[in-house]
Amino acid sequence: MLAVALKAPSLAHSAPPHRATVTQRGHNAARPPVPPLPPARRPATPPSCAAGASGAAEPPPPAYLERLANAADRGDLKGVQAALEELQQPATEIDVLLARGGGVPQAPFHRAAAAGRETCLKALMLGGADRDLPDGAGRTAMHLAAAGGQEECVEVLLSGGVSITTDHQGRTPLHAAACGGHQRCVQQLVSSRRVAIDAPDGSGSTALHLAAVAGQGSVPCVRALLAAGASTSATDGSGATPRQAAAAAGNIATEQYLLAVESTARAFPGRPTRGELLADEDGELAGIYRPARQLERADAEGQAGTADSLRAAVRDLVEHQGQAAFFFGRAS
């Protein structure tokens, strides 16, 4: 009896599983034990340019890396030199890609090239920056300098022996310069003899196709490419020639100039020559080039009346030039 009495309290405190059921309505039922709470979960990391391959957010970059990038961007040579002294691991930190405002991640070297900061570019080169490093879009510093018409930076980079590569669109720096209508950068790149004049990009467009639709700067850029031997008969991914691409883009000045070039080449094989184009001695083409250039500027500046009169003049010149080239070609 003593043993039974001693065990009774323990049975009262240890309710069997069936005691957790609901009793008659209105009576208090024995409540089941509260299950333990699951472990707290950390909130998912929101999408970020700083997220690594695993999706986890990376720690923010050291402040001295931001100072280096900002100094390179604004052309602060002393700021660049001071920030270079702060680097803890110069061999790797100088090439860290930083996203600015959610944009394409770039290193200080990219920012200096894009902004035309040639002195900072030289300082970063001396500091060990990778001259061929691609940014988040696959563009090198040469791509960015050429796209922005930064002639001094293009010269520094060419002198520094950078490689000519393609970006994620399959474009070389020559494509980038042509797309922006930057005649001088085109001339610098073709003079280096390190670019293929008629190489297509990812959509099949050559540099001449891109220059033909560039808008402002298109005519002189087209002329520079023609002087370098660019083909007027190359077709892009849609089967269009540079002249047809210019027409589709409504770039009348470039379309008419290319039409004059093509008619001259048909009538006089080998003309216009590179020397004639460079020396502005390409006969009637020189007379067409000047008003075509003026038409391009008038269109860009919204001078409708001037553009209309120039458009008619250019078309008359091209028509006359085509007729003359045809008859002189037949007589030769």
C-alpha positions as CSV (number, residue, x, y, z in Angstrom):
1,M,0.0,0.0,0.0
2,L,2.8,2.4,0.7
3,A,4.3,1.8,-2.7
4,V,1.0,2.6,-4.4
5,A,0.5,5.7,-2.3
6,L,3.9,7.0,-3.2
7,K,3.4,6.5,-7.0
8,A,0.0,8.1,-7.2
9,P,1.2,11.7,-7.2
10,S,3.6,11.0,-10.1
11,L,0.7,9.6,-12.1
12,A,-1.3,12.7,-11.5
13,H,1.4,14.9,-12.8
14,S,2.0,12.8,-15.9
15,A,-1.2,12.9,-18.0
16,P,-1.6,10.1,-20.5
17,P,-1.9,11.2,-24.2
18,H,-5.7,10.6,-24.3
19,R,-6.3,13.2,-21.5
20,A,-5.5,15.9,-24.1
21,T,-8.9,15.4,-25.8
22,V,-11.8,17.9,-25.7
23,T,-14.4,17.0,-23.0
24,Q,-18.1,17.9,-23.0
25,R,-19.0,21.5,-24.1
26,G,-18.9,23.9,-21.3
27,H,-16.3,22.1,-19.2
28,N,-12.7,22.8,-19.1
29,A,-10.6,20.4,-21.2
30,A,-7.1,19.5,-20.4
31,R,-4.9,21.6,-22.7
32,P,-2.2,19.8,-24.7
33,P,1.4,20.9,-24.1
34,V,2.5,23.9,-26.2
35,P,5.0,22.7,-28.8
36,P,8.3,24.4,-28.8
37,L,8.8,27.4,-31.2
38,P,10.8,26.7,-34.3
39,P,14.2,28.4,-34.3
40,A,14.2,32.0,-35.6
41,R,15.0,32.3,-39.3
42,R,17.1,35.1,-40.7
43,P,15.3,37.2,-43.3
44,A,16.3,36.4,-46.9
45,T,19.0,38.7,-48.4
46,P,17.4,41.1,-50.9
47,P,18.9,41.1,-54.4
48,S,22.0,43.2,-54.5
49,C,24.9,44.0,-56.8
50,A,27.1,43.0,-53.9
51,A,25.6,39.5,-53.6
52,G,28.1,36.8,-54.3
53,A,27.7,33.6,-56.2
54,S,25.9,32.0,-53.3
55,G,23.4,34.9,-53.1
56,A,24.7,36.0,-49.7
57,A,25.4,39.8,-49.3
58,E,29.1,40.6,-49.2
59,P,30.3,43.1,-46.6
60,P,30.6,46.7,-47.8
61,P,34.0,47.6,-49.4
62,P,36.5,49.4,-47.2
63,A,36.1,53.2,-47.3
64,Y,39.5,53.7,-48.9
65,L,38.4,51.7,-52.0
66,E,35.4,54.1,-52.4
67,R,37.8,57.0,-52.0
68,L,40.1,55.6,-54.7
69,A,37.2,55.1,-57.1
70,N,35.7,58.6,-56.5
71,A,39.1,60.3,-56.9
72,A,39.7,58.5,-60.2
73,D,36.2,59.5,-61.4
74,R,36.7,63.2,-60.7
75,G,40.3,63.4,-61.9
76,D,41.8,64.0,-58.4
77,L,45.4,62.8,-58.9
78,K,46.5,63.6,-55.4
79,G,43.4,61.8,-54.1
80,V,44.2,58.7,-56.2
81,Q,47.8,58.7,-55.0
82,A,46.7,59.0,-51.4
83,A,44.1,56.2,-51.7
84,L,46.7,53.9,-53.4
85,E,48.9,54.3,-50.3
86,E,45.9,53.1,-48.1
87,L,45.4,49.8,-49.9
88,Q,46.0,46.8,-47.6
89,Q,46.4,44.4,-50.5
90,P,47.4,46.5,-53.5
91,A,47.8,43.6,-55.9
92,T,44.1,42.7,-55.7
93,E,42.2,45.7,-54.2
94,I,43.2,48.1,-57.0
95,D,41.1,46.0,-59.4
96,V,38.0,45.5,-57.2
97,L,34.8,46.2,-59.1
98,L,32.4,48.5,-57.3
99,A,28.8,49.2,-58.4
100,R,27.8,52.8,-58.3
101,G,24.1,53.5,-57.8
102,G,23.1,50.1,-59.0
103,G,25.1,50.5,-62.2
104,V,27.6,48.2,-63.9
105,P,30.4,47.2,-61.4
106,Q,33.6,48.9,-62.4
107,A,37.1,49.3,-61.1
108,P,38.8,52.8,-60.6
109,F,40.7,52.1,-63.8
110,H,37.5,51.9,-65.7
111,R,36.1,55.1,-64.2
112,A,39.2,57.1,-65.0
113,A,39.1,55.9,-68.6
114,A,35.4,56.7,-69.1
115,A,35.7,60.1,-67.5
116,G,38.8,61.0,-69.6
117,R,41.2,61.3,-66.6
118,E,44.4,60.4,-68.3
119,T,46.7,61.5,-65.5
120,C,44.8,59.3,-63.0
121,L,44.8,56.5,-65.6
122,K,48.6,56.7,-65.7
123,A,48.9,56.7,-61.9
124,L,46.7,53.6,-61.7
125,M,48.8,51.9,-64.3
126,L,51.9,52.6,-62.3
127,G,50.0,51.3,-59.2
128,G,49.6,47.9,-60.9
129,A,46.0,48.1,-62.2
130,D,45.0,45.4,-64.7
131,R,44.9,47.2,-68.0
132,D,42.7,44.5,-69.7
133,L,40.3,44.0,-66.8
134,P,36.7,43.8,-68.0
135,D,33.9,45.5,-66.1
136,G,30.5,43.9,-65.3
137,A,29.5,44.3,-68.9
138,G,32.7,42.9,-70.3
139,R,34.1,46.3,-71.4
140,T,37.7,47.1,-70.8
141,A,39.0,50.6,-70.1
142,M,39.7,50.9,-73.8
143,H,36.1,50.2,-74.7
144,L,35.0,52.9,-72.2
145,A,37.5,55.5,-73.4
146,A,36.6,54.9,-77.1
147,A,32.9,55.0,-76.4
148,G,33.2,58.3,-74.6
149,G,35.5,59.9,-77.2
150,Q,38.3,60.3,-74.7
151,E,41.2,60.7,-77.1
152,E,43.9,61.2,-74.6
153,C,43.0,58.1,-72.6
154,V,42.8,56.1,-75.8
155,E,46.4,57.2,-76.6
156,V,47.6,56.4,-73.1
157,L,46.1,52.9,-73.3
158,L,47.5,52.2,-76.8
159,S,50.9,53.3,-75.6
160,G,50.5,51.0,-72.5
161,G,50.0,48.0,-74.8
162,V,46.5,47.0,-73.8
163,S,44.8,44.1,-75.5
164,I,41.9,44.6,-78.0
165,T,39.1,42.4,-76.7
166,T,35.3,42.1,-77.2
167,D,32.6,42.9,-74.6
168,H,29.5,40.9,-73.9
169,Q,27.9,42.3,-77.1
170,G,30.8,41.1,-79.1
171,R,32.0,44.6,-79.7
172,T,35.6,45.8,-79.9
173,P,36.7,49.4,-78.9
174,L,36.5,50.3,-82.6
175,H,32.8,49.4,-82.6
176,A,32.4,51.5,-79.4
177,A,34.1,54.5,-81.0
178,A,32.0,54.2,-84.2
179,C,28.8,53.8,-82.3
180,G,29.5,57.1,-80.5
181,G,30.5,58.9,-83.8
182,H,34.0,59.7,-82.5
183,Q,36.1,60.2,-85.6
184,R,39.4,60.9,-83.9
185,C,39.1,57.7,-81.7
186,V,38.3,55.7,-84.8
187,Q,41.4,57.1,-86.5
188,Q,43.6,56.3,-83.4
189,L,42.4,52.7,-83.3
190,V,42.7,52.0,-87.0
191,S,46.1,53.6,-87.1
192,S,47.3,51.2,-84.4
193,R,46.7,48.4,-86.9
194,R,45.5,46.3,-84.0
195,V,41.8,46.2,-84.9
196,A,39.9,44.4,-87.6
197,I,38.1,47.0,-89.7
198,D,35.2,44.8,-90.8
199,A,34.9,42.5,-87.8
200,P,31.2,42.0,-86.9
201,D,29.8,42.4,-83.4
202,G,27.3,40.0,-81.8
203,S,24.5,41.2,-84.1
204,G,26.6,41.1,-87.3
205,S,27.2,44.8,-87.5
206,T,30.6,46.2,-88.5
207,A,32.0,49.4,-87.3
208,L,30.7,51.1,-90.5
209,H,27.2,49.9,-89.8
210,L,27.3,51.4,-86.3
211,A,28.9,54.7,-87.5
212,A,26.2,55.0,-90.2
213,V,23.4,55.1,-87.6
214,A,25.4,57.1,-85.0
215,G,23.7,60.4,-85.6
216,Q,25.9,63.4,-84.8
217,G,29.4,62.6,-85.9
218,S,28.3,59.9,-88.3
219,V,29.5,61.4,-91.6
220,P,33.1,62.1,-90.5
221,C,33.3,58.8,-88.7
222,V,32.1,57.0,-91.8
223,R,34.7,58.8,-93.9
224,A,37.5,57.8,-91.5
225,L,36.4,54.2,-91.7
226,L,36.2,54.3,-95.5
227,A,39.7,55.7,-95.6
228,A,40.8,52.8,-93.5
229,G,39.3,50.4,-96.0
230,A,35.9,49.5,-94.5
231,S,33.6,47.6,-96.8
232,T,30.4,49.3,-97.9
233,S,28.9,46.0,-99.1
234,A,29.2,44.1,-95.7
235,T,25.8,43.1,-94.4
236,D,24.6,42.9,-90.8
237,G,22.5,40.3,-89.1
238,S,19.4,41.6,-90.9
239,G,21.1,41.6,-94.3
240,A,21.4,45.4,-94.5
241,T,24.5,47.2,-95.8
242,P,25.8,50.3,-94.0
243,R,23.9,52.6,-96.4
244,Q,20.7,50.7,-95.9
245,A,21.2,50.9,-92.2
246,A,21.6,54.6,-92.4
247,A,18.4,54.9,-94.5
248,A,16.5,52.8,-92.0
249,A,17.7,55.1,-89.2
250,G,16.6,58.2,-91.1
251,N,20.2,59.3,-91.3
252,I,19.9,61.0,-94.7
253,A,23.3,62.8,-94.7
254,T,25.2,59.5,-94.2
255,E,23.0,57.6,-96.5
256,Q,23.6,60.1,-99.4
257,Y,27.3,60.3,-98.7
258,L,27.6,56.5,-98.8
259,L,25.5,56.4,-102.0
260,A,28.0,58.8,-103.6
261,V,30.9,56.7,-102.5
262,E,29.3,53.5,-103.9
263,S,28.5,55.1,-107.2
264,T,32.1,56.4,-107.5
265,A,33.5,53.0,-106.7
266,R,31.3,51.3,-109.3
267,A,32.3,53.7,-112.0
268,F,36.0,54.0,-111.0
269,P,37.2,50.8,-109.3
270,G,39.7,51.7,-106.6
271,R,38.3,55.2,-106.1
272,P,38.1,57.1,-103.9
273,T,41.5,56.2,-102.6
274,R,42.5,56.3,-99.0
275,G,44.8,59.3,-99.7
276,E,42.0,61.2,-101.4
277,L,39.7,60.7,-98.5
278,L,42.3,61.7,-95.9
279,A,43.5,64.7,-97.8
280,D,39.9,65.9,-98.7
281,E,40.8,65.6,-102.4
282,D,38.3,63.0,-103.5
283,G,36.9,65.2,-106.3
284,E,33.1,65.7,-106.2
285,L,32.9,63.5,-103.0
286,A,34.6,66.4,-101.2
287,G,31.9,68.7,-102.4
288,I,29.3,66.3,-101.1
289,Y,31.0,65.7,-97.8
290,R,30.9,69.3,-96.7
291,P,27.1,69.9,-97.1
292,A,26.4,66.4,-95.8
293,R,28.3,67.3,-92.7
294,Q,26.4,70.6,-92.4
295,L,23.1,68.7,-92.9
296,E,24.0,66.4,-90.0
297,R,24.7,69.3,-87.7
298,A,21.4,71.1,-88.7
299,D,19.4,68.0,-88.0
300,A,21.1,67.6,-84.6
301,E,20.4,71.2,-83.7
302,G,16.8,71.1,-84.8
303,Q,17.3,73.7,-87.6
304,A,14.4,72.5,-89.7
305,G,14.6,75.1,-92.5
306,T,18.3,74.9,-92.9
307,A,18.2,71.1,-92.9
308,D,15.5,71.0,-95.6
309,S,17.5,73.2,-98.0
310,L,20.7,71.3,-97.3
311,R,18.9,67.9,-97.8
312,A,17.8,69.0,-101.2
313,A,21.2,70.3,-102.1
314,V,22.9,67.1,-101.0
315,R,20.5,65.0,-103.0
316,D,21.1,67.1,-106.1
317,L,24.8,66.8,-105.7
318,V,24.6,63.1,-105.2
319,E,22.4,62.7,-108.2
320,H,24.7,64.8,-110.4
321,Q,27.8,63.0,-109.0
322,G,26.2,59.6,-109.8
323,Q,25.4,60.6,-113.4
324,A,28.8,62.0,-113.9
325,A,30.5,58.9,-112.4
326,F,28.4,56.7,-114.6
327,F,29.2,58.5,-117.9
328,F,32.9,59.1,-117.1
329,G,33.1,55.4,-116.0
330,R,31.7,54.3,-119.4
331,A,34.1,56.5,-121.3
332,S,37.2,55.3,-119.4
